[in-house]
Amino acid sequence: MPQLAAFALLTLILFVGDVAATRTRSRLPSIFVCAVLFLVGYWTFFPQDIVQVAGFGTPIVYLSMYLLITNMGTLLSVGELKRQWRTVVIALLGIAGIAAMLFTVGRLFLDFETLVVVTPPLTGGVVSSLIMSEAAANAGFESLAVLAILIYVMQGFIGYPLTSWMLQREGRRVLGLYRSGQWTGAAKVAQVAPAKAASVPALFAKLPAEYNTVYFKLFRLGLVAFLAWGASQVVKPYFDISPFVLCLVAGVLASSVGFLERQPLQLANSFGFVIMVLMLFILGGLNRATPEMLLDLAGPMFGAIIIGVAGMYVFSFIAGKLLGSTPAMAFACSLTALYGFPADYVITNEVVNALSDKEDEREVLSAHMLPPMLVAGFVTVTIVSVLLAGIFAGLL
């Protein structure tokens, strides 16, 4: 297959996935549609190395991962986390519930290696799934490498409807209080989403904006990622830590001191390409998935998701009771671990618009539900999933 034909075919599949998600308001996740089409392709006419043929080999994939994780670190703000500290605690305990239930109840049904592989993808998105898939493949667990991808593909089918249901329950409660004049919460949407970055970060405030080019942004992002990778190599003889974890920390520090702006990949118009590379690479891992393997993995996959989500509910329920949050809101915040941003934003807005046609009521609902949902998504997917993947990958 010619390279450009492979590229056009793969990007067409990603486009079809986006259209399906848009038409169904994310009830049919794009990643699921893409995964089905990839499987059909591999079982019919796709070359097994179609992703590599299209030009996305291992070097560019790892480069994309380093840049993306460093970019993810720039999303975080200490101030945002302080304002929503209860949400942060609830989200962390929800993830603890996943791990606790999997490594207790799940241990009765699944072996240790399977639990190690499935836990990080259940607490995050594409990056943690890719890290665990690669770690499993390198350790010789081919079926588990596929399982890490399948967990990422399928967990949204439980996470999306459950989140919508929880938010609708919470929203109806809030509307009841507001309409009866008993609501004492916020009436305006808090600013917790990343604000648009300044044209030049603080350390380069005297640099004319026209010199802060795409290449300068990418240079600084690459330099921070390189320093993080270099730090992991320096400490390796004494302490083995994933360079991805250090890239995340380096992104936080670099944006905090003003060396990087927030979301430099987006500002350099490169985010879409980097995400495309990672999406194609992780979907390309399905070339190892035979029909027989999928049948064998169905039990571990659905078992891990159900057990993990049950543990998340128990822990988030307890955390919500202790911290003054309703069970529905606490569980919704924890569920963001299954999909993260932007799905948390999309689902919350869909629920708000479905519950009321009045602008003042929508503002009240958004002010109450949107800030914790966004912060929870940043904490679970951006921080914890990468940290867990970096730790768990060393256990195989």
N, C-alpha and C positions, 0 to 999 in steps of 0.2 A: 504494500500500500504506500503510495507517495506521501511524503511528509505533510504537504498542504491538505491533501485529502483527509488524512488522519486528524489534523488540527481542526478542519472545518466540521468533521463529523462529531468530534468530542465537544466542541463549543456549541454545536446544534443541540446535543443532549442536555447540556447545562441550561440552554435557553428554554428548551421544552420543560425542564424542571421548574424554572422560574415562572413560566406561564401557568403551569398547573397549580403552583402555590398561590399565585395571584388570583386565579379564577376561583379557587376554593377558600380564599382568605386564610391560607396557611393550614387549613385542616388536612390537606394532602401535602406533606412537606416536600420541598423540591429535592432534597437529598434522597428521599425514598424513590421518587420517580426516576431520578438519575441512576440510582443503584439498580432498579429493575431493568432499565434500558441497557445498562452496562452488562448485566448478567445475560440478557437476551443476545446482546452482541457477541459476548465471549462464547456463548453456546452455539452460535451460528457462524458468522463470517468475520468477526474481529480477529486480527492477529493478536496473539497473547501479549505482545509487547507494544500494543498500539500507542500507549502513553509515551513510551520512549521514542517510538517512531515519530510522534508529533513534536518531539524536541524537549520533552520534560524528563530528563534523566536525573539521577541521584544528586549531582552537584547543585543544579539549580533548585531542586526541592529543598535541600538543606539550607542553601542561602535564603530561600524564601521563609523557611521556618525561623531562622535566626532573626531576620528583619521583622517578621510579623510579631514574634513574641516580644521583642524589644519595643515595637510600636504599641503593643498591648499594655506594656508597663506605663507608657505615657498617658494612658486613659485615667490612671488612678490619681486621686487627690486625697491627701490626709484630711483636709477640711470636710469633704463630702462624707468620708468614712466616720468622722467624729459626729456629724449631725445625725447620722443614721446608725449609731452604734448598736442599738437594739436589733435592727435589721441584720447587721453584720453577724452578731452573735447567733441569731436564729438561723441564718443561712449556714454558718459554720457547724452548728449543732445538727442541722438537717443532713449535711454531708457526713458528719460523724455517725449519724444513724444509718446511712447507707453502708458504711464500712463495718459498723458494729453488727448489723443484721447479717450481712454477707459472710462475715468471718465467724459467726456463731451458728445461726440457723442454716445459712448457705453451705456451711462446711459439712452438713449432713448429706447434701446432695451433690456438691461440686468439689473437685479436687483443688488443692492449694494453687496450682499454676493458673487454673481457670479463674479463680477469685482474684488473683493478682492482676490478670489481664483485663478483667471486666470492670474493676472498681474505678480506675481513673476516667475511662470514657463515660461512666454513669454520672460523674461529677463535672463534666465539662463538654467541650465541643471537639472540633476537628483536630486541633493541635494535640490534645491528650490522646485521642484515638490513634493518631498517626504515630506518636511516640511509642505507644504500647504495641501497635501492630508491627512496627519495625523491631522493637525489642523481642517480641515473640518470634518473629521470623528469624532473627539472628541467633536466637536460642534453640532453633530447630523445631518450634511448635507452629507448624504451618496452619493447622486448623484454628489455633488460637489467634493467629495473626488475622485471619478472616473474621473471627468472632469479634475482635476489637472494632472492626469496621461495621459489622452488622449491629452491634450494640448502639453505635452512634447513629446508624440509619434508622433504627426502629424505636429508640426510646422516646422520640418526639410524639409517636402515636399514643403513648400513655401520658406524656407530659402536657401536650397541648390541650386536650379536652379536660383533664383534671384541673389545670390552671384556670381555664375559662370557667369551669363550674365553681371553683373556690372563689374567684373574683366576683362572679355573679351573686353568690351568697353574701359576700362582704358588701358588695355594692347595694344590694337591696336593704341590708341592715342600715347602712349609712344614709340612704335615701329616706328610710322610715324616720330616722332621727331628724334629718334636715327638714323634712316636710312638716314635722310636728313641732319644729322650733327648738329642739333639744340638742342640735348638733353644735359642738364646741371646738371642732377640729379646724384645720386650715381650709380656706375657701379659694385659695389661688395655688396654681401649680408651682412647686418649689423648683429651683434651678439645680437639678442634679445631673442632667445629661452634660457631657463635655461641651463646654462653650467653644465657640469658634476661636481658634488659636490666633494670637497676634501674628502679624506678618513677619516679625523678627523676634526670636526669643530674647530673654532678659540679658544674657551674657553678650549678645550681639546687638544691643539696642542702638549703638552708634553706627552700625553698618547700614548703609542705604538699602532700602527694601528691594531695589532692583538687583542687588547682588545676592540676595537670598534666593538663589535659583533652585530649580529641581535638583540639579546635581549637588549643590551645597547641602540641601536637606538630606539627600541620600548618602552623601559623604559622612555627615555627622551621625546619621543613624547607623551606618555601617561601622564607623569607628567605635561607637558605643558597644555594638554587638561584638566586635573584635576584642575589645578590652574585656568584656564579660567572658568570652570564650577563652581568652588568654589566662584569665584568673582561674578558670576551672582547670586548665592544664598545669598551672603553677602549683596548685594545692593538691593535685591528683596523687602524688606519692604519699601524702599524709591523710587526705580526706577526699573521697570520691563523691563529687557533687555534679549534677547534670548541668551542662552549659546553658540549657534552656532556662533553668531556674535562675541562673545568674543573669541571663539576658533580661528576664522579667524585672528583676531587682534593679538592674542597671538602667532600664527604661524609666522606672519610677524616679530614681536618683537624678538621672540626666534631665528629666523634665522639671523636677523640683528645683534644681539649681539654675535652670534657665539655659542649659546647653541644647536641649531639644524642645521644640514646640510640641503641643499636644497633637497626636495623630499625624506625624510627619509623612507617613506613607500616603494618607489621603491628600495631604497638601501637595505632595509631589506627584499626584495623579497616578500612583503606582499600586494602590491598595487592591483594586479590582484584579490586576494581573497576578499579584502575589496570591490572592485567594484562589484564583483560577488554577494556578500551579498546584497548590495543596489539594484542592478538591479533586482535580484530575488524578493526582498521584494516589490519594487514598481510595478513590473509586477504582483505580487501576489495580489495587490489591485484590479486587474481586476476581481477577483472572485465576486465582487459586481455588475459587469456590465452585466445586462440582455440584450437581443436583444431590448426589449422595451425601456430600459434606454438609450441605444446607439442612438436609433432613436430620443428620446427626447433631447439628448445632442448634436446632430449633428449641430443644428442651433446655440446654444451658442458657441460651439467650433469653428466652421469656422467663425462665426461672430466676435468673439473676436480676432482671429488670423488676419483676414483681416483688421479690424479696427486698431488693434495695429500696424501692419506693415505699414499701411498708415500713421499713426502718426509718426512712426519712419522715414519714408521717408521725410516727410515735415520738421521735426526738423533737421535731418542730412543734408538735402539740404541747409537749412539756415545756419547751423553751418559751412558747407564746404565753402559756399560763403564768410562768414565772416573771415574764417581762411586760405583761400587760397588753399582749396582742391577742386578737381572736384566733381560734384554731384555723379558720379559713384563710385569714391573711398570712399567718405564719407558714402554713403549708404551701400557699401560693408562692411566697418568697423562696422557700426551699426548693420548689419545683423548677425554679429558673436554672438550677444546676443541669437540667436535662437539655437545655437549649441555649440559654444566655441571650445576649443582645444580637440582633434587633428583635427577635421573636418576643421577648418580654414586653417591649414597647408596643409592638403590633397587637398582641393579645389584649393588653390592658386597654388600649384605645378602642379596640373592637367591642370589648365589654362595656366600656363607658358609653359609647355611642348606641349600643343596643338597649341599655337600661333607661335612657332618658333622651328626649328631644329638646329639652330646655337647656339653654347655654349655662345658666347659673348652676344647675344641678350637675351638669357635666364638669364644670370647673371644680366643684366640691369633690366629686368622685375622683377626678384626675389628681387633685392636690393630695388626696388621702392615699391613693393606691399606686400612682406612678412613681414617686420618689423611692419608696422601699423596693419596688420591683426592679427598678434600674440598678440601684445600689447592690441588691442581692445578686443580680446577674453579673455585675462587674466582679464581685467578690468570688462567686463560685467558679465561673468559667475563666475569668482572667487570672485569678491568683491561685486558688486552691487546686484546680484541675491540673495546671502545669506543675505545681509543686508535687502533687501526688504522683503524677506520671513520671517525673524525674526520679522520685524515690522508688516507686514500684518497679520501674524498668530495671533497676539494679538487683531486684529480688529473683529474677528469672534465671 
